[in-house]
């Protein structure tokens, strides 16, 4: 189960309030749905919100001084869960780009939010009924390739080792929100989920980085921070092999070690 929100301090709530818009919601109101393309960062002053899966099963609740969201809030991926108000709500909504800028400036808030979002994504990966549904037999190379892609990108998913009904290529991929793709390429799925970017026939950039592991993402961050128009090209998963490591203990600035998910989640967010 995803962890409940750590408490935001009064000063952090005040800073978020200065950037965002204070709003209210009634019991039963839905703040965002499975399949939505985006949603704001929501910090709760009063009330309570339940996070539920596509079937309506409750996953966790967040209350006063807590906040909503998981890693897709910052990466732009399709929303995997639904947020329903369970007690009259007063909250602050901060748009994604404004939140990104604030996290860059406020170290303690950044540590709190990023660590929580990464933990929530890891928890969603362990839940049934959340994320993508992939239908295709073990004997299908395309199905196995798709499974490796979603695992490498740390996307919540379930897999049915069976032939899907109907016609079309393998595998059948059911997306959050109900849309279906038949025999998609990994690139097509990536772009549909909001992870990847559709490139024009010709693109001109100042800096092209080939490979999205820690070294490539580091190069991209340095290039972009110098004002260079930067493009990262990665064939499988942003974060590279490091993302599959249970614990990384030899990376600079993390003397106590860090999970592969934690390191790559932070690196991808910073690069974006």
N, C-alpha and C positions, 0 to 999 in steps of 0.2 A: 504493500500500500504506500502511495506517495506520502512523504512527510507533511505534516501540517505546517503552516507558515511560522517561521520564527517571527518574533515581534519586532516591528519597526519602532524606533524610538520616537518620542514626541518631536524632536528636531528633524528627523528624517521625514516624518509625516508632513511637517510644516514646509519643508523644502519641496517635497513632491506637490503639495497643495499650491505652492507659488507657481509651479510650472503647468499644472494640469487644471482640470475643470471639475469642481465639486458637483456631484449629481446624487439623486436618490432613486431607489427602485423598490417596488412592492413585492410581497411574497408571490412567488410563481413567475416573476419576470426572468427572462433568459438574457444573460449578458453576452454570451457568445455560444455558437453551435458547433458540433462536429461538422467538419467540412468547410467552415469559414476560412477565408484567405488571410484574415488579420484580425487583431483586437488590441485594445490599448492595455497598458499596465494598469491594474486596478488595486489601489490601496484602500483598505476598509477602515473607516472611522467607527461606524456602528453597524450592527446587524450580523448576518451570517449567509454564507454561500456554499451550496453543495456542488461538488464536481462529480458528474455522472458520465458513464460510457454511453455508447450509441443505443444500447438497449434500456437505458434508464437506471442501471444499477449504480448505486452510490459508491464512489471511490474514497472521498475524503471531504471534510468540511473546513472552511476557513472563517475565522471570526475577527473581532476588533483588533486592529494593529497588524493584521495579516495582509497578505497580498496574493493575487491570483496569477496564474500563468505557469508555463513550463518553457523548455528551451526554444520552442517554435515562436515564442513571443519575440525573440531577438533575431532568429534566423530567417523568419518569413515563411516557414513551412506551413502547410495546411494544418488546421486545428484538429486535434484528435479527440477532444472531450467537450462536454457542454457544462456551462456554469449556470446554475439555477438559484435564485434568491430564496432562502428558507426563513429568514427573519428580516423585517423592514430594514432597508440598507441605506446608509449614507457613505459615500465613497468618493475618492478622487481618481479620475481617469487621465492618464498621461500617455500621449501618443508615442509610438515606438521610436521615432527619430529623436524626439526630445529626451526620452529615457536613455537612449544610447549616449547622447551628449552628456547627460548628468552622470551616468556611470563612469564615463571617462574622467570626469572632474572629481568625483567623490569616491575615494578609495574604500572607506568602510562600507558604504552602501553598496558599492560594486561587489565587494567580497561577499556580503550577505546575500544579495540577489542572485549573482551568478552561481554560487555554490548551491543555493536552493533550487534554481531552475535545472541545473545539471542533475541533482539528486532526484528531482521529480521525473525527468526523462528516463533515468535509469530504472525507476520504479515502474513507469508505464510499460517499459520493455518486458517486464516480468508478468504483466497482467494479461489475461485472456479477454478477447472481445474489444480490444483497443487497437486502433491503427488500421493498417492495410490487411486485406484478406487475399491470399494468393492460392489459386486452385490450379494444380497441375501435377502430373505423376513424377515420381523420382527418376524415371527413365528419360525424362525430357531435359535435354541440355539447357534449353532456354529457361525452364523453370528453375533449375539449379543455379544458373547464372543470376537470375532475378533474386533468389533467396540470398545469395552471397552479397549482392548489391545492397539489399535492405539491411542485412546484418552489419555490413561494413559502415553503413551510414547511420546505424543505431536508430532505426525506425521501428516503432512498435508494429508487430504484424502477427498474423496467424497463418498456418499453411494446411491445406487439405491435399493429401497425397492421392489425388484422384483425377480422372478426366472430367473437365467441366462439361456441362450440357450445352447444346447449341453449336454453332459453327464459328470458326475463327482460329487464330493462332494460339499457341501456348506460351506462357500461362494466361489464365484469366486473373486480372488484378482488380479487386473491388476497392475503391478509394473511400476514405472517410467522407461521408455525406451521400454515398450511394452510387456515384458514377462508376462505370466499368471500362477497363481497357483490355483489349484482346491482343495478346502477343506483343506488348509494347517493348521498345528498346529501353535500356536503362536510362538513356538520355531523355527519352520521351516521358518516362515516369518522373524523373528528376525535375523536369520543367513543369510538369503538371502539378507536382507537390509544392512548387515554389522554391525548390532548392537550387536548381540550375537556371542558366540564362540562355535565351534563344539568341544565337549569334547571327549577324547579317552575313551575306556572302563574302563581304570584305569588311574587316575591322581594323582600325588603326589606333594603337595605344602607345604610350611612352615606354611601358615596361610589360613584357610578357613573362610570366612565371609558369614553367612547366612542372607540374607536380604540386599537390596540395598537402604534403606532410608538414611536420613542424618547421622544417627548414624553408619550404616554399611559402608557407603562411608568414613566417618571420620576414622573409624577403619582401612579401607583398605589403606587410605593415610598414616596413621601413620605406619602401618606395612611395606608398600612398601618403605617409606622413611628410614626405618631402614635396608633395604636390604633384606627383606623377600619376597620370591616368594608367591604372594598373589592372591587368587581367590575369587571373589564375586559371589554368587549364588542368583538370584532373579527371582521369578516366573512371575512377571507382568511387572513392570516398574522401571528402575533405578530412584532414587529420591523419591520413595514411595509416600505416601499420600501428602507430602509437596508440590509436584509438581502441585497439583490441587488447591492449596490455592491462592486466589487472592492477598493476602498481608499477610506477616509474620512479626509481630512486636515485637516478644519476642525472637529472635535469636541473640546470642552473636555476637558483632562486627558490627551489622547493626542497630544503634540507630534510624535511620529514617525509618526503615522497608525495606523490599525487597519483590518483587513478588515471588510466589512459583516457577515459571518458571526460574526466575533469580537465585534464590538460588540453585535449583537442577541442572540447566544448568552449573553453575560454579563448583558445587561439582562433577558432573559426569566428566566434563572436567579435573579437577584436579586429580581425581582418575585414569582416563585413562592415 
